[in-house]
Amino acid sequence: MKIVELKPRQAVDEITFKVLELGEERTTSGGNRVVEALVGDETGVVKFTLWNAEISMMEIGKTYSLKNGYVTLFRGSMRLTIGRNGELNLSELEIEEVNRDNDMSEKRFIEDYNRPNFRRRRFRG
């Protein structure tokens, strides 16, 4: 699978990408650590969300293979993630050229609040 083929809420059997950037680590209100990486291949780039122990698994400039990953939506923007059953490993293939002009995370999607199992967050003032 290639970056350009990713769609919201899609299971990803296997995808290979190069890590281009690692964002600043931040801590959520629940105490979890999170980092957004920018990853890509010759077809485009997408943001990859790393949580807690996953953060130390990636290094800029290296090529990785993700098996059984998942595409999520965060504020209408696609994010690739390892997910519960995912496996991230260094790839034997090396990606040299990355198409930064096609940023899949810049495309906007409407989140479907009517889908089954969607939990709307409630804020109490």
HELIX and SHEET records of a PDB file:
HELIX    1   1 ILE A    3  GLU A    5  5                                   3    
HELIX    2   2 ASN A   52  MET A   57  5                                   6    
HELIX    3   3 MET A  104  GLU A  106  5                                   3    
SHEET    1   A 6 ARG A  26  THR A  27  0                                        
SHEET    2   A 6 ARG A  33  ASP A  41 -1                                        
SHEET    3   A 6 ALA A  11  LEU A  22 -1                                        
SHEET    4   A 6 THR A  63  PHE A  74 -1                                        
SHEET    5   A 6 SER A  77  THR A  81 -1                                        
SHEET    6   A 6 GLY A  44  TRP A  51  1                                        
SHEET    1   B 5 ARG A  26  THR A  27  0                                        
SHEET    2   B 5 ARG A  33  ASP A  41 -1                                        
SHEET    3   B 5 ALA A  11  LEU A  22 -1                                        
SHEET    4   B 5 THR A  63  PHE A  74 -1                                        
SHEET    5   B 5 GLU A  87  LEU A  90 -1                                        
END                                                                             
